[in-house]
Structure formats: structure tokens, C-alpha cells
Amino acid sequence: MCVERVQRMLTAIMLGFVMMAAGMGMVKVAFLLQLFIMIMLLIWAFTNFCPSIYMLSKILPPCNFDKKES
């Protein structure tokens, strides 16, 4: 696994938790999780710095999308 793929999977898992919390009636928790995800994505969009990729890059290698995997 590589950093960017793991980060995308973690984002999808967090969105799943938001859906689960909303479905179980925990609207405040769902709102706060969704707000957190939105803030992180906005930070990434405006500064080109993603805190989760920064932290994950300390333990995982970067993805080499230019190389063809076989």
C-alpha cells in the first residue's frame, strides 16, 4: 500500500462512519465528522498540504503513479 491510496480509503471509511451515524440518529456526531472532513479537504485544496498524507508518509511509501505496475 502507498500513502495516497491509504488516504483515499480512510476518507471513504470516514464518510461511511458519517452515513452510519446519521442512519443511527446521531445527527450531531455525523455533522461534526462531516465538518471535519470538509475542513481537511479545504485545507488540502487551498494549501496543497494534506495533514493525513503528511502523517501517513512517515510510515508508508509514496505512490509511484508514473511507473506501470505489472
N, C-alpha and C positions, 0 to 999 in steps of 0.2 A: 504494500500500500504506500501511497505517497500523500504528501500534505494536502494538496488541492482536492483530491478525491475524498479524503477523510473529512475535510472541512465541509464539502457539499453533503456528505452523508450525515454529518452532525446537524447541519441546518435542516435537512429533511426530517431527522428524528425530532428535533425541537418543534418543528411545525406539526408533527404528529402528536406530540405532547399537548400542543395548543388545542388541536382538534379534540383530543381525549378529554382535556379539562373542560372545554366548552360543552362537550356532549354529556359530561357528568354533572353539569350545572355549576361548575366552579368558574364562573364568568370572570371574577376578579383575577384569579390566577392566570386564566387564559389571556386576559387583557395585558397583564404585566409581562408574561412571556412573549407575547406578540410585540409589545412595545420594545422589549429588549432586543429582539431580532431586528426590528426596523431600525433602531438606533445603530446597531452594529453594521448593518448594510449601508446606512447613510454615511457612517464614518469611512467605510471602505470605498464608497463611491466618490466622496469629496476629497479624501486624502490619499487614496490608493494604498492605505495601510489597513490591514485586517488583523485585529488583535488575536483572533483564534488561529490564523495562519502563522502569525509570529510565534505563538506559544507552541503550536504543533511542530513547527520547523526545528525546534530544539531536540525532538525525539524521532522525527520521520524525515526521510529524504524528499527533496522536491520532485515533482513530476517532470519527466522529460517528454513533453508532447511532440517535440520536433523529431525525435527518433521513432522509427517504425518498430513496434514491438512484434516479435514473432514467437 
